[in-house]
Amino acid sequence: MNRSTLLKADAAINLILGILLMAFPAGLVRALGIPMSDPPFYATILGGVLFGIGLALLLECYRKSNRFVGLGLGGAIAINLCGGIVLAAWLLSDKLTLPLRGHIFLWFLVLLLIGLSLLEGLAHVRRNATDKK
């Protein structure tokens, strides 16, 4: 198998697992015999991160250079945004019974993940604008 096929297969697996974990369908969980959690907080956060990894793999797959660079900035942005968005969705759903300090800490993580992604995206845009001059 070539590099592109392997990356696409790995991306597909991560994207599918990510979607399944974010949805966390109780019927499928019971059918598979895997542990249930109520609420499925950690499973959906993991799903968001796996989905981000799948996006990062697709970004790597369609990258123009043949150099091996690893995750890269685009992949880091994808993972951080997906994890941050899923965490924010949980906090906004009001399905978590947390003390105030838990809410503050998790919202801090959301701001950190999304803010870092925005800063990374701005750095990328600025670098591209400088490279074009």
Sequence and secondary structure as in RCSB ss.txt:
>XXXX:A:sequence
MNRSTLLKADAAINLILGILLMAFPAGLVRALGIPMSDPPFYATILGGVLFGIGLALLLECYRKSNRFVGLGLGG
AIAINLCGGIVLAAWLLSDKLTLPLRGHIFLWFLVLLLIGLSLLEGLAHVRRNATDKK
>XXXX:A:secstr
  HHHHHHHHHHHHHHHHHHHHH  HHHHHHHT    SS HHHHHHHHHHHHHHHHHHHHHT S  S   SHHHH
HHHHHHHHHHHHHHHHHHT     HHHHHHHHHHHHHHHHHHHHHHHHHHHHHHHHH 
